[in-house]
Structure formats: C-alpha cells, structure tokens
Amino acid sequence: MEEMNEQVKPYQLTELKAEHLFLLTRVVSKAGLKDIADAIKNNIEEAKKNGKGVEVEQIGYTAILDVAAVILAKLPNCQKEVFTFLASISDLNEKQIADMNAADFADMIIDVVQMDGFKDFFTRCARLLR
C-alpha cells in the first residue's frame, strides 16, 4: 500500500456565512476599496478588450487573485482585520494566527481565497461592476 504524504494543516476552515462577509468587508475597506474595485474592473476591461465574452465567473476567479494581491500588499494597514476574519472562519484565535509560521499563514490565505464562498462573493461583485 502506498503511503500518502499529504500535509496536515494546523487549522480547520469553516464554511463562509453571512456573518463572515461583514468581517471580510472590513478587510476590503481597510485594504482599499478603490484598489480592489479597480482590480475587478481591470479584469472586466481586459476581457472586453481581448474580444472575449465577459464571463462573470471567470472574472470573479481571476479578480480574487488580484484582490488577494491588493490585500497582501496592504496587510500592514489591515493586519488586525485579516487576523479577526481568519479567526472567525477557522479553529484558531487571532493570537494563534499571528504566531503562525509564514508558510502556514500563506497556505491559509490561499485556502481561504480558494473557498467557494469567497469566490462567489467576488463573482457577485464583478456582476455589480459590469
């Protein structure tokens, strides 16, 4: 039998719910709503310019990567809000998240960005900005 080498993550994430979106909105606000809206709009404009149909789901997916980049670039401005949001959707508290090693923290951010609810949130934002 082949042994699986899957890494055990030091956190568990829960499903995103409406209450979490309020905390996510605080992160977005602190990170710079204009920068985040611009990231989404740029994805829409790029799709239109390339003659591609503006597929909202695809824009939402690519936009979340740009949004994640904006948030990470502005992490010093919204660190507390990011820790609070991550604590609300995981089995860790804010201090445990702050004390995580950098690789695990990066993995956690990636896992959150890839969550269906997270993608859906930005897909709907893209629809509003069309």
N, C-alpha and C positions, 0 to 999 in steps of 0.2 A: 504494500500500500504506500502511495506517495504522500509524503508529509507536506502539509500546506504551510507556507511561510507568510501568512497574512499577519500584518502588524495589528496588535491590539491597541486601539486608540485610548488615550487617557480621559476620554469624555464620551458622553452619550448625548445625542441631539434629539429633541422632541419635534413634533410636527409644528409648523408655524401656524399660529392662530391670530385672530383679530387683535388681541391684546398685545401681541409682539410687534405688530405693524406700527403701533404708536411709538414704541421704542426705536424701531427702525427709522421712522420719520424723524426722530430727534437726531439720529446719526446722520441722516441725509441732510438735514437742516444745518447741523454743525459743520459737516464736511463741505458744504457749499451747494445749495440747491441750484444755483445758476450753472455751476460747473457740471453738476450731474445732469441737469436738463440739457445742457449743451452736448454732453456725451451721447445722450439718447437721440437728440435731434441730428447730430452728425451722422449717426448710423442710418437714420431715415434718409437724409440728403444723399449720402453715399450710395445707398441702394437705388434711389431715383436717378442719380447721375450716371450710374453704370447701366441704366436701362433695364435693371432688374425690377420685377414687381416688388412692391413694398410688402414683404411678408412679415406681418407683425410678430409672429412667434420667433422668426429668425432675428429680427431687430432686437427683440427683447433679450434673446440669448446673448448676442454679441454686445449689446448695450450693458449687460450686467458685468461683463469683463471690464469695460471702460469705467463703469460705476465703481467696481471694486478697486481699480487703479486710482481713481479720484479719492476714494475713502482712505486707501493706504497712504497716498501721498499727503493727505491731510490728517493722518492719525494723531499727530500731536495736538491738533485742535479738538479732536472728538474722542480721545482715548477713553475717558470715563464713560461716555455714552456707548462706545463699542463694547467695553467690558460689561456694562449693565445689560445691553442687548444680548450678548453671548451667554451671560449667566442666566438670563430669562429663558433661553431655549436649550440649556444644557443641564447636566447634573453637577456643574461646578459653580462655585460662587465667584464673585469679582476678584477676590484676592488670589484664589487658585488660578484663575485665568491670567492675572498679571504675573504670577510666578511661573507660568509655563515656559518651557524652553522654546526658542524661536521657531524651530521646525514644527513642533506640535501646534503652536499658535497659527502658523501659516497653513497647516493642514486643516485646522478648524475653520479658518476663514474660507478656504477652498470648499470644504464640505458644506458650509452654510450657503455660499454663493451657488452651489450646485443643487440645493434643495428645490423641489418643485414649487413650493410656496413662494420662495424668493424669486425664482424665475417668473412665476405668474405675476407677482407684484410689478416687476419692471416691464413685463409684456403689456400689462394694462396701462402703465404709464406711457409706454410707446404709443398705444392707441389714442390716448388723450392728446398727444403731441403731434399726431399726424396732420 
